[in-house]
Every structure is written in structure tokens, then in C-alpha cells.
């Protein structure tokens, strides 16, 4: 079963603040554990929304609208993700619970979502 651990953005990640060395090491160790267990498929961080854009579809069949970042409300944005392949939802939750605070400033939040497999 595929699950995505979605790391929510924060004010710090949106301003481009990089994690401190201790958090970098903790996240590296966590990723190494995922790899050693054979469950990590992919893990990536994202640039702040100031480097991004949104494409909206305001009307069915209508023109698309491009909006340049940054976007408001950082806690609704995604800062990164880890894709894992596990045996059950319970195992996915256990891995999510082991992740260090991804923001390192007490702002961290992870959303765990199962991926459709066709």
C-alpha cells in the first residue's frame, strides 16, 4: 500500500529558512531508516511557494488562470513529501509517528494520505 507523508509548510519554510544541522541529521537518519526497512519510494522537499505558481480552472472548458506565488496561509501549503510502500495503514501511521518535527520550530505538521493504485 502506498502512502504519502505530506509535510505541511510553515512560516519558516515559506521564508526559505533551512532546518538547523541537528534537524537535518535527524531527518537524514529517519530517511536512512526508511530505506533500510525497504519502504521508502521517494522523498523530496519543495521550494517556497514564492517560486511556484497555481493553474486554476475557473470554468469547465474555459481558459486556465495562472497565479504566481507566494501564496497566503503557509499551513495550507506543502513543503515536501515522503512516499512509502507499506503493508497496512497501521504501519504507515507508525512510520509517520517516527518522523522528527519536519519544521524544527514547533510548527511541524504531517498529513498522511493513501495513494490510489490503478
N, C-alpha and C positions, 0 to 999 in steps of 0.2 A: 504494500500500500504506500502510495506516495503522499507525503505531507510537506507543506511549505511552512517554515517558521519565518514569519514576516516581521522584520524588525521595524517598528514604527519610528518615524523621525522625531526629533525634539528641537527645541530652540537651538541647542548647541550644534547638533548635526546640520541644521539648516544654515547656520552661520559658518560652517566649514571647520569647526573645531574638531581636531583629531583626538581620538582617545589617548589617555596617558599611557606611558610604557607598560605599567602594570596591567591595565585592561587589555592592551594589545597582546601581551603574553598570555593572559587568561583566555582570551578568545582563540589564540593560536593553539593553546593546549586543548581547548574544547573541540576545535576543528580536527586536531590530530586524533582525539578520542573517537570522533565520528568516523573518520577514515579507517582507523584501526578496527573498529567494530563492523566495517563494511556497509555502513548505512548512508554515508554522505554521497549524494549525487552531484551537488553543486552548491557553492556558497559565494555570494558576491555582495559588495557594498555599492551603494549608488551615490553619485554626486548630489549636492544640494539641488533643490528644485529651481534655484536661480539659474541653473544650467539646463533646465528642462523646458518642456512645452506640453500643452494639452491639445488634443484634437477632439473637438466636440461635434456631435451630430444632432443639431437642434431640431431638424425636421426630417421625417422619413423621406429619403431620396433627395434631400436638399443639400446645399453647399455645406462643406465642413468648415469649422471655425478653428483657427489656430490661436492659442493664447500662450504667450511667453511667460515663464516663471519669473520671479519666485511666486509661490502660492501661499496664501494665508493658512493659519491653523496647522502648524507643523505636526501635531499629534494625529492628523488625518492622513499624513503622507507616509511613504515607505522610504526607509533609509538603507535597507538591504534585505537579503533573504538567504535562507539555507534550505535546500531541498533534500529531504531524507526519504529513504525507501526502507520501511519497517514492516513488521508482521501485523501490527494492530494499532488502533488509536491509543491504547494504553501505553504502548511502547513509545509512540510519538510524544505523548504527554511527558513521559519520564525523561526523554531527551530534552524537551523544551524546558523542563524544570531545572535541568543541569546547566543551562546556558548562563554565563555571567551576565550581569546587568549590561546590556549592549550599548548603553549610552554612558555609563560610568558616573553619572551625575545624579543618580536617583530619579532620572527621567525615563528610564528604560521601560519598554513595553513590547511584548511579543504577541503576535496573533498567530494561532496555529490553525491551518486550514488544510483539509484533504484535497488532493488534486484529482480531478476526473481522469480516468484512464480509459481510452477508447481502443 
